[in-house]
């Protein structure tokens, strides 16, 4: 039997955590760091349907379902980002034949939800790291014809520069390695929902033409 004090504490914690979660879409660990409430307690508060209904009445059911949906999406995305980070540990290591190892299928949709932003990002990455068309196609598993067409379509003012870089690079191993290290940092910042670091990383390659990285993915 819970005391009145315990019930009041649960209600206060639930309201606080709900407000922060809906505002930030933060993980249980991040919410724990913000509030000082243990991550296990955060999980219990945000997954207790009965408490939501008790506190918010009939509206509590809708609130619970929305929180459940978003937490499941966060978990799914976190696993995908973790898988991409693991992949990045292998894609720039060469085998004895001088070919890069690993299944190179980096996912731009984890960084940007729409195709225009994806190709704007790729254009800036190409110019900053001097990447070849072959490298981009290999890393992101995109047909080279589609790559060049979309890069020019969504970045017409950089068309001449992009063509010069994409078709003139015979060996971009160094740029490729630097880009993959950069991309790993980007994914880690996304996983941690560190908006300040995300901003810094994007500014680094866009010369202050900031793309709103993950704007639909991070709350």
Secondary structure as the mmCIF struct_conf table of DSSP 4:
data_model
#
loop_
_struct_conf.conf_type_id
_struct_conf.id
_struct_conf.beg_label_comp_id
_struct_conf.beg_label_asym_id
_struct_conf.beg_label_seq_id
_struct_conf.end_label_comp_id
_struct_conf.end_label_asym_id
_struct_conf.end_label_seq_id
HELX_RH_AL_P HELX_RH_AL_P1 UNK A 4 UNK A 24
HELX_RH_AL_P HELX_RH_AL_P2 UNK A 28 UNK A 35
HELX_RH_AL_P HELX_RH_AL_P3 UNK A 39 UNK A 46
TURN_TY1_P TURN_TY1_P1 UNK A 47 UNK A 47
HELX_RH_AL_P HELX_RH_AL_P4 UNK A 49 UNK A 56
TURN_TY1_P TURN_TY1_P2 UNK A 57 UNK A 58
HELX_RH_AL_P HELX_RH_AL_P5 UNK A 59 UNK A 88
TURN_TY1_P TURN_TY1_P3 UNK A 89 UNK A 92
STRN STRN1 UNK A 94 UNK A 94
TURN_TY1_P TURN_TY1_P4 UNK A 96 UNK A 97
BEND BEND1 UNK A 98 UNK A 98
HELX_LH_PP_P HELX_LH_PP_P1 UNK A 99 UNK A 99
STRN STRN2 UNK A 100 UNK A 100
HELX_LH_PP_P HELX_LH_PP_P2 UNK A 101 UNK A 101
BEND BEND2 UNK A 102 UNK A 102
HELX_RH_3T_P HELX_RH_3T_P1 UNK A 108 UNK A 110
TURN_TY1_P TURN_TY1_P5 UNK A 111 UNK A 111
BEND BEND3 UNK A 113 UNK A 114
HELX_RH_AL_P HELX_RH_AL_P6 UNK A 115 UNK A 129
TURN_TY1_P TURN_TY1_P6 UNK A 130 UNK A 130
HELX_RH_AL_P HELX_RH_AL_P7 UNK A 133 UNK A 140
TURN_TY1_P TURN_TY1_P7 UNK A 141 UNK A 141
HELX_RH_AL_P HELX_RH_AL_P8 UNK A 144 UNK A 154
HELX_RH_3T_P HELX_RH_3T_P2 UNK A 156 UNK A 158
HELX_RH_AL_P HELX_RH_AL_P9 UNK A 159 UNK A 168
BEND BEND4 UNK A 170 UNK A 170
HELX_RH_AL_P HELX_RH_AL_P10 UNK A 173 UNK A 192
TURN_TY1_P TURN_TY1_P8 UNK A 193 UNK A 193
HELX_RH_AL_P HELX_RH_AL_P11 UNK A 195 UNK A 206
TURN_TY1_P TURN_TY1_P9 UNK A 207 UNK A 208
TURN_TY1_P TURN_TY1_P10 UNK A 213 UNK A 217
#
